[in-house]
Amino acid sequence: MLIQSLTLLLIILIGANLRTPLTAVPPILNNISSSFNLPTWFLGSMTTIPLLCFAIISPFVSQLSRKFGILTTITIAIIGLLIGSLFRVYSFPTLLVGTLLIGSSIAILNVLSPVLVAKFYPHKIGLMTSAYTFSMTIFSALSAGFSAPLSARIGWKSTLQWLVVIPVITLLVLFWQRDSKKANHLSNKSFVPAEQLKSIWHQPLAWYLTFYMGLQSFLFYTILTWLPSIFVAHGISQNQSSFLLGLMQLSSLPVAYLIPNLASHLKKQTFLIWMIFCLFIFGFSGLLFKTSSLFFAAIICILLGFATNSAFCLSMVLFSLKTNNPDETSAMSGMAQSIGYLVASIGPVLSGIMHSLTNSWNLVILMLLALVIIQTIFGLMIDKKKTVFG
C-alpha cells in the first residue's frame, strides 16, 4: 500500500515538473531580453532549445532506463532539472546552459511518464495518465499565469528560481520510494529483448503516432511562446496577456482528467480526434480577429486550452494503449517524442521569423490552421490499427 501511494505521489509530482520550468518563461520574455540584451529573433529559441533537447535525448531514454532502472533515471533527470532551474538566471551563458539542462531533463521525464504508469498501473492506464496530465496542467497554468505579476514584485530571476521547490519535493519522494526493494525490482523488470524493439521504426502506426505527437507539440509550443505577444499586438496589456496564457492552461484541467479516461474506455478514438479538430479550428480562427476584448480573448484561450491539452493527453495515453507492455511503451514514447519534438522545435522560431517578415500574425495563424488539418489526418490513420506490433 505504501509503495502504491508513493508511486502515485511520484507520478503526480513528475507531472508538475513537465511544463512548469518552460511555461513560466513566455510571459516574461521581454524582461529576460532587457536584462541580457537579447535580440528579438532569439526569444523564440527559448522554447525551441528545450524542444531540440527533447528530440535529441528521447531516443536514448529507453536504453538508459533499461540499464540503470526507471527510478534511477528519473532521479538523474530531476537533479538536472533542479540545477538548470537554479542557475539559468545569472547570465546569458548560464541561461543557455540551464535551458539545455532543463530541456534534457524534461525529455527523460516525458518519455518515462507513460512507462511509469504502464509498469506500476497496467490496469489503470487511463486513470493514472489523468493523474500526471492533470498535475502538469494545473502547475503549468499557475506558472504561466503568475510569472509576470510575480516578476513585477520580486524580479524575474527570483520568480524562476522559486520553481526549484517542485523538483526538491520530487527528489524527497524519489529517495523514499527507492528504499523499497519491491519498487526497484519492478522498475528494473524487462519484458522484451532490446533487439526486438528496434523494429518499431518500421511500423506504420508508430510513424502515425509520431507525427500526431509532433504536430500537436508544434501547435502547443508555438502558441505557448507567442500567444501573449499576439494579444499584446491586439491591444491587451502584458499582465493581462500573462493571465490569459494562464487561463489557457487552467481551462484545460477538465480535459486533462477526462481525455485519458475516456480514450482508455473507447475502442476507437475517432470522436475525440474530430472534437480536437473543431476546438483548434475555432480557437485559431478567433485569433484572426484583432480585438482588445478580454471576454473574446478569454473564449479563445479556453478553446485553445481544451484543444492543446486534449491532443497532448490523447498522444500520451495512445503510447500505452497502442502497445502491449512497458518496454514497447518506452520504445514508442521515445521514438514519437524524438521525431515529434524535432518537428515541434521548428514552430516557435519559424513563427517568429514569419512575424518579423510580415509584421503580422495572420500568416502564422493560417499556417497553424493548415497543420491542424494534417494532424487530424494522422489521427484518423492511427485509429485504423489496434496496436503498433499487432
C-alpha positions in Angstrom: 0.0 0.0 0.0 2.8 2.4 0.9 4.6 1.6 -2.4 1.5 2.3 -4.4 0.8 5.6 -2.6 4.4 6.8 -3.1 4.3 5.8 -6.7 1.0 7.7 -7.2 2.5 10.8 -5.5 5.6 10.5 -7.6 3.6 10.3 -10.8 1.7 13.5 -9.8 5.0 15.3 -8.9 6.6 14.3 -12.2 3.6 15.8 -13.9 4.2 19.0 -12.0 7.7 19.2 -13.4 6.9 18.5 -17.1 6.0 22.0 -18.2 6.4 24.4 -15.3 10.0 25.5 -16.0 9.0 26.3 -19.6 5.6 27.9 -19.3 6.9 30.5 -16.8 9.2 32.0 -19.4 7.0 33.3 -22.3 5.1 36.0 -20.2 8.5 37.4 -19.0 10.5 37.1 -22.3 10.7 40.9 -22.5 12.2 41.1 -19.0 14.8 38.4 -19.9 15.6 40.2 -23.2 16.1 43.5 -21.4 18.4 42.0 -18.7 20.7 40.2 -21.2 20.2 42.4 -24.3 18.9 39.6 -26.3 17.7 40.2 -29.9 14.0 39.8 -30.6 14.6 36.9 -33.1 16.3 34.9 -30.3 13.4 34.9 -28.0 11.6 32.1 -29.9 14.6 29.9 -29.3 13.9 30.0 -25.6 11.2 27.5 -26.4 13.0 25.8 -29.3 16.1 24.8 -27.3 14.2 22.6 -24.9 12.3 21.1 -27.9 15.6 20.2 -29.6 16.7 18.6 -26.4 13.5 16.5 -26.3 14.3 15.4 -29.9 17.9 14.5 -29.3 17.6 12.9 -25.9 14.3 10.9 -26.2 15.7 8.0 -28.4 18.2 7.1 -25.7 15.9 7.2 -22.7 14.6 3.7 -23.2 18.2 2.3 -23.2 19.1 4.4 -20.1 16.1 3.1 -18.1 16.8 -0.5 -19.1 20.4 -0.2 -18.0 20.0 1.9 -14.8 16.4 1.3 -13.9 13.5 3.7 -14.3 13.7 5.3 -10.8 17.4 6.0 -11.1 17.0 7.5 -14.5 14.1 9.7 -13.2 16.3 10.8 -10.2 19.1 11.9 -12.5 16.6 13.9 -14.6 15.1 15.6 -11.5 18.5 16.6 -10.3 19.4 18.1 -13.7 16.1 20.0 -13.7 16.8 21.4 -10.3 20.3 22.6 -11.2 19.2 24.1 -14.5 16.3 26.0 -12.9 18.5 27.3 -10.2 21.4 28.6 -12.3 19.9 29.7 -15.6 19.2 33.3 -14.3 22.7 34.7 -13.8 23.9 35.5 -17.3 23.3 34.8 -20.9 25.7 31.8 -20.9 24.1 30.3 -17.8 20.7 30.9 -19.4 21.7 28.8 -22.4 23.3 26.0 -20.3 20.5 26.0 -17.8 17.9 25.8 -20.6 19.8 22.9 -22.2 19.9 21.1 -18.9 16.2 21.7 -18.2 15.3 20.5 -21.7 17.4 17.4 -21.4 15.8 16.5 -18.0 12.3 17.1 -19.1 13.0 14.9 -22.2 13.7 12.0 -19.9 10.6 12.6 -17.8 8.4 13.0 -20.9 9.4 9.5 -22.2 9.3 7.8 -18.8 6.0 9.2 -17.5 3.8 6.8 -19.6 6.3 4.0 -18.9 6.0 4.5 -15.1 2.2 4.3 -15.5 2.4 1.2 -17.6 4.7 -0.6 -15.2 3.1 0.2 -11.9 -0.5 0.6 -13.0 -1.0 -1.6 -16.1 -4.8 -2.0 -15.4 -5.4 1.7 -14.6 -3.6 3.4 -17.6 -6.3 6.0 -18.2 -6.8 7.0 -14.6 -3.0 7.3 -13.9 -2.3 9.1 -17.1 -5.0 11.6 -16.0 -3.2 12.0 -12.7 0.1 13.3 -14.2 -1.5 15.2 -17.1 -3.9 16.9 -14.6 -0.9 17.8 -12.3 1.1 19.0 -15.3 -1.7 21.2 -16.4 -2.5 22.9 -13.1 1.1 23.7 -12.3 1.9 25.0 -15.8 -1.2 27.1 -15.6 -0.1 28.6 -12.3 3.5 29.3 -13.6 2.2 30.9 -16.8 -0.5 33.0 -15.1 1.6 34.4 -12.3 5.1 34.7 -13.6 4.6 38.2 -15.0 2.9 39.6 -11.9 5.4 38.0 -9.6 8.3 39.3 -11.7 6.9 42.8 -11.2 7.2 42.3 -7.5 10.3 40.2 -6.8 12.0 40.2 -10.2 12.1 37.6 -12.9 15.2 35.9 -11.6 13.7 35.2 -8.2 10.5 34.1 -9.8 12.2 31.4 -11.9 14.4 30.3 -9.0 11.4 29.7 -6.7 10.3 26.9 -9.2 13.1 24.6 -7.8 10.7 23.9 -4.9 8.9 21.3 -7.1 11.9 19.2 -8.1 13.2 19.3 -4.5 10.0 17.8 -3.2 10.0 15.3 -6.0 13.6 14.2 -5.1 12.5 13.6 -1.5 9.7 11.3 -2.6 12.1 9.6 -5.0 14.6 8.8 -2.3 11.8 7.5 -0.1 10.5 5.4 -3.0 13.9 4.0 -3.8 14.2 2.5 -0.3 11.6 -0.1 -1.4 13.2 -3.3 -2.8 9.9 -4.2 -4.5 9.7 -0.9 -6.2 13.3 -1.2 -7.5 12.6 -4.7 -8.6 9.6 -3.6 -10.6 11.4 -0.6 -12.0 14.2 -2.7 -13.5 12.0 -5.5 -14.8 12.3 -6.1 -18.6 9.7 -7.6 -20.8 11.1 -7.6 -24.3 14.6 -8.1 -25.8 16.1 -4.8 -26.9 16.8 -6.1 -30.4 13.1 -6.7 -30.9 12.2 -3.1 -30.1 14.3 -1.7 -32.9 11.7 -2.8 -35.4 9.3 -0.1 -34.1 10.9 2.3 -36.6 9.5 0.1 -39.4 5.9 0.1 -38.1 3.5 2.4 -39.9 1.3 3.0 -36.9 4.4 4.1 -34.9 5.0 6.8 -37.5 1.4 8.0 -37.5 1.6 8.3 -33.7 4.9 10.2 -34.0 3.6 12.8 -36.5 0.4 13.3 -34.5 2.6 13.8 -31.4 4.9 16.2 -33.3 2.1 18.3 -34.8 0.3 18.7 -31.5 3.6 19.8 -29.9 4.3 22.2 -32.8 0.9 23.8 -32.2 1.2 23.9 -28.4 4.7 25.3 -28.1 4.1 27.8 -30.9 1.0 29.2 -29.2 2.7 28.9 -25.8 5.6 31.1 -27.0 3.7 33.7 -29.0 0.1 33.9 -27.6 1.0 36.7 -25.1 2.7 38.7 -28.0 -0.4 38.2 -30.2 -2.7 39.5 -27.5 -0.3 42.5 -26.9 -0.5 43.2 -30.6 -4.3 43.3 -30.3 -4.0 46.0 -27.6 -4.1 43.8 -24.5 -1.6 44.6 -21.7 1.4 42.4 -20.8 0.0 41.4 -17.4 -3.4 40.7 -18.9 -1.8 38.6 -21.6 0.1 36.6 -18.9 -3.2 35.9 -17.1 -4.8 34.9 -20.4 -2.0 32.4 -21.0 -2.6 31.0 -17.5 -6.3 30.8 -18.3 -5.5 28.8 -21.4 -3.6 26.3 -19.2 -6.1 26.4 -16.4 -9.1 25.8 -18.7 -7.6 22.6 -19.9 -7.8 21.0 -16.5 -11.1 19.2 -17.2 -9.7 17.5 -20.3 -6.5 16.5 -18.5 -8.7 14.3 -16.4 -11.4 13.3 -18.9 -9.5 12.6 -22.1 -7.2 9.8 -20.9 -10.0 8.1 -19.0 -12.4 8.4 -22.0 -9.8 7.3 -24.5 -8.9 4.2 -22.4 -12.6 3.1 -22.4 -13.2 3.7 -26.1 -12.4 1.0 -28.8 -11.7 3.8 -31.3 -10.8 7.5 -30.7 -12.4 9.0 -33.9 -14.8 11.1 -31.9 -12.0 12.6 -29.8 -9.9 13.3 -32.9 -12.7 15.2 -34.6 -13.5 17.1 -31.3 -9.9 18.2 -31.0 -10.0 19.3 -34.7 -13.1 21.5 -34.1 -11.6 23.1 -30.9 -8.4 24.0 -32.7 -10.2 25.4 -35.8 -12.4 27.7 -33.7 -9.6 28.8 -31.4 -7.1 29.7 -34.0 -9.7 31.3 -36.2 -10.6 33.6 -33.3 -7.1 34.9 -33.3 -7.6 36.3 -36.8 -9.9 38.9 -35.3 -8.0 41.9 -33.9 -9.8 43.0 -30.8 -8.8 44.1 -27.3 -11.9 42.5 -25.8 -10.8 40.4 -22.8 -14.0 38.4 -23.0 -13.3 37.4 -26.6 -9.7 36.7 -25.8 -10.7 34.5 -22.8 -13.1 32.4 -25.1 -10.2 31.9 -27.5 -7.9 30.8 -24.6 -10.4 28.3 -23.3 -10.9 26.8 -26.7 -7.1 26.5 -27.3 -6.6 25.2 -23.8 -9.1 22.4 -24.4 -7.6 21.7 -27.8 -3.9 21.6 -26.9 -4.3 19.6 -23.8 -6.8 17.2 -25.3 -4.3 16.5 -28.2 -1.4 16.1 -25.7 -3.3 13.8 -23.4 -4.6 11.6 -26.3 -1.0 11.3 -27.5 0.3 10.2 -24.1 -2.4 7.6 -23.5 -2.1 6.2 -27.0 1.5 5.3 -26.3 0.2 2.8 -23.7 -3.0 1.8 -25.5 -1.3 1.0 -28.8 1.5 -1.1 -27.2 1.4 -4.4 -25.4 3.9 -3.9 -22.5 6.0 -1.2 -20.8 9.1 -1.9 -22.9 7.1 -1.3 -26.1 5.6 1.8 -24.5 9.1 3.1 -23.7 10.3 2.5 -27.3 7.1 4.0 -28.8 7.3 7.0 -26.4 11.0 7.6 -27.2 10.5 7.4 -30.9 7.4 9.6 -31.0 8.9 12.3 -28.7 12.2 12.3 -30.6 10.9 12.9 -34.1 7.8 14.7 -32.8 9.7 17.3 -30.8 12.1 17.8 -33.7 9.1 18.8 -35.8 7.8 20.9 -32.9 11.1 22.8 -32.4 10.6 24.5 -35.8 7.4 26.1 -34.7 8.4 29.0 -32.3 11.4 30.2 -34.4 9.6 29.8 -37.8 6.6 31.7 -36.4 8.9 34.5 -35.0 10.6 34.8 -38.4 7.3 34.9 -40.3 6.1 37.6 -38.0 9.3 39.6 -38.4 9.0 39.5 -42.2 5.3 40.4 -42.4 4.8 42.4 -39.2 1.6 40.5 -38.8 0.5 37.3 -37.0 -2.1 36.4 -39.6 0.2 34.2 -41.8 1.4 32.4 -38.7 -2.2 31.6 -37.7 -3.2 30.4 -41.2 -0.2 28.1 -41.1 -1.3 26.7 -37.7 -4.8 26.1 -39.1 -3.4 24.1 -42.0 -1.3 22.0 -39.6 -4.5 21.2 -37.6 -5.9 19.6 -40.8 -2.8 17.5 -41.3 -2.7 16.4 -37.6 -6.3 15.3 -37.9 -5.5 13.1 -40.9 -2.7 11.3 -39.0 -5.1 10.9 -36.0 -7.7 9.2 -38.2 -5.0 6.9 -39.6 -3.9 5.9 -36.0 -7.4 4.7 -35.4 -7.3 2.1 -38.2 -4.9 -0.3 -36.4 -5.3 -1.8 -32.9 -1.6 -1.9 -31.8 1.8 -0.9 -33.1 3.1 -4.5 -33.3 -0.4 -6.1 -33.7 
